[in-house]
Amino acid sequence: MNIERYRDYLVRRSEEVVGGCRVYTGHILPNGYGRVKVWDQKRERSVYAHRLAWEVGRGPITAGHELDHLCRTRACINVAHLEMVTHRENVLRGVGPTARHAHKTHCIRGHPFTPENTGPNGNKPYYRSCRTCKREVARARRQRLRTP
């Protein structure tokens, strides 16, 4: 793959916007990421524009890592706005449900999520539950079953 050729292509197909982002103006997918077709060993393949920009500017992306947009703009190809991180770190930095729940420090009833008070949620080992709440629910259920 001719790196200089793709460097010039990315510069021509992008523009500088407010905030220092260099936004790719070529083909943008519905998810907001730019898509580029490259020729690699006599065959055409499609890659994300920000991944190509990283490979052109900084080198290959190591196995087990992905790129995080620090600016939160998916079409941005400015390598200063990208950071190579693990999938877990990328998800936790995001704004999705996994990241929102990971940042919670207390359950919905106000009990703290401490190692002693937090346990797996039934058969879902990646979900956490409040042991105090589970005890209170179990106690109330036993009480209901005892009284006729």
C-alpha positions as CSV (number, residue, x, y, z in Angstrom):
1,M,0.0,0.0,0.0
2,N,1.5,3.4,-1.1
3,I,1.2,5.4,2.1
4,E,2.0,8.8,0.5
5,R,-0.7,8.3,-2.1
6,Y,-3.3,7.8,0.7
7,R,-2.0,10.7,2.7
8,D,-2.6,13.1,-0.2
9,Y,-6.0,11.5,-0.8
10,L,-7.1,12.0,2.8
11,V,-6.0,15.6,2.8
12,R,-7.9,16.3,-0.5
13,R,-11.1,14.5,0.8
14,S,-11.3,16.3,4.2
15,E,-11.7,19.7,5.6
16,E,-10.6,21.5,8.8
17,V,-13.5,22.5,11.0
18,V,-14.0,24.3,14.3
19,G,-12.4,22.5,17.2
20,G,-9.4,21.3,15.2
21,C,-11.2,18.3,13.7
22,R,-10.3,17.3,10.1
23,V,-13.6,15.8,8.9
24,Y,-13.5,13.3,6.1
25,T,-15.9,14.5,3.3
26,G,-15.9,11.3,1.2
27,H,-18.3,8.4,1.7
28,I,-19.9,8.6,5.1
29,L,-21.7,5.5,6.5
30,P,-25.0,5.8,8.3
31,N,-23.1,5.3,11.6
32,G,-21.1,8.4,11.0
33,Y,-17.7,6.9,10.1
34,G,-15.9,7.6,6.8
35,R,-15.2,4.7,4.5
36,V,-12.3,4.5,2.0
37,K,-11.5,1.9,-0.7
38,V,-7.9,1.0,-0.8
39,W,-5.9,-1.4,-3.0
40,D,-3.9,-3.9,-1.1
41,Q,-1.9,-6.7,-2.9
42,K,-3.9,-6.4,-6.2
43,R,-7.3,-6.4,-4.5
44,E,-9.7,-3.7,-3.4
45,R,-10.8,-3.5,0.2
46,S,-12.8,-1.1,2.2
47,V,-11.5,0.5,5.5
48,Y,-12.6,3.2,7.9
49,A,-11.1,6.6,7.0
50,H,-9.9,7.2,10.6
51,R,-8.1,3.8,10.7
52,L,-6.4,4.6,7.4
53,A,-5.4,8.1,8.7
54,W,-3.8,6.5,11.8
55,E,-1.9,3.9,9.7
56,V,-0.6,6.7,7.4
57,G,0.3,9.1,10.3
58,R,1.4,6.8,13.1
59,G,1.8,3.2,11.8
60,P,-0.2,0.0,12.2
61,I,-2.9,-0.6,14.9
62,T,-1.8,-3.3,17.2
63,A,-3.8,-6.4,17.7
64,G,-6.4,-6.2,20.4
65,H,-6.7,-2.4,20.1
66,E,-9.0,0.0,18.4
67,L,-9.1,3.8,17.9
68,D,-11.0,6.1,20.2
69,H,-12.2,9.5,18.9
70,L,-11.3,11.9,21.7
71,C,-13.2,14.6,20.0
72,R,-16.4,12.3,19.8
73,T,-16.6,13.2,16.0
74,R,-16.8,9.9,14.1
75,A,-15.8,11.4,10.7
76,C,-12.7,13.1,12.2
77,I,-9.4,11.8,10.7
78,N,-7.1,14.1,12.7
79,V,-4.6,11.6,14.3
80,A,-4.2,14.1,17.2
81,H,-7.8,13.4,18.1
82,L,-7.4,9.6,18.0
83,E,-6.0,7.3,20.7
84,M,-5.3,3.6,20.5
85,V,-7.1,1.8,23.3
86,T,-8.5,-1.6,24.2
87,H,-12.1,-2.3,23.4
88,R,-13.1,-2.2,27.1
89,E,-11.6,1.2,27.6
90,N,-13.2,2.5,24.4
91,V,-16.6,1.3,25.6
92,L,-16.2,2.7,29.1
93,R,-15.2,6.1,27.6
94,G,-18.4,6.2,25.5
95,V,-21.9,7.4,26.3
96,G,-23.7,4.1,25.9
97,P,-25.5,2.1,28.6
98,T,-22.4,0.1,29.5
99,A,-20.5,3.2,30.2
100,R,-23.4,4.9,32.1
101,H,-23.9,1.9,34.4
102,A,-20.1,1.4,35.0
103,H,-19.9,5.0,36.4
104,K,-22.7,4.5,38.9
105,T,-21.5,4.4,42.5
106,H,-24.9,3.6,44.2
107,C,-27.9,1.4,43.4
108,I,-31.3,2.9,42.7
109,R,-32.2,2.7,46.4
110,G,-29.0,4.6,47.4
111,H,-26.9,1.7,48.7
112,P,-23.2,2.0,47.7
113,F,-21.6,-0.3,45.1
114,T,-18.7,-1.5,47.2
115,P,-17.0,-4.9,46.7
116,E,-18.7,-6.2,49.8
117,N,-22.1,-5.0,48.7
118,T,-21.9,-5.9,45.0
119,G,-22.4,-9.3,43.5
120,P,-23.4,-10.9,40.2
121,N,-26.9,-10.6,39.0
122,G,-28.2,-14.2,38.8
123,N,-27.0,-15.9,35.7
124,K,-25.6,-12.7,34.2
125,P,-22.1,-12.5,35.6
126,Y,-21.3,-9.1,33.8
127,Y,-24.3,-7.4,35.5
128,R,-23.9,-6.2,39.1
129,S,-26.5,-6.1,41.7
130,C,-26.8,-4.7,45.2
131,R,-26.7,-7.4,47.9
132,T,-28.5,-5.2,50.4
133,C,-31.4,-4.8,48.1
134,K,-31.5,-8.5,47.3
135,R,-31.6,-9.3,51.0
136,E,-34.4,-6.8,51.6
137,V,-36.5,-8.2,48.7
138,A,-35.9,-11.8,49.9
139,R,-36.9,-10.8,53.5
140,A,-40.1,-9.1,52.3
141,R,-41.0,-12.1,50.1
142,R,-40.5,-14.5,53.1
143,Q,-42.6,-12.2,55.2
144,R,-45.4,-12.2,52.6
145,L,-45.3,-16.0,52.3
146,R,-45.5,-16.5,56.1
147,T,-48.6,-14.3,56.7
148,P,-51.8,-16.0,55.5
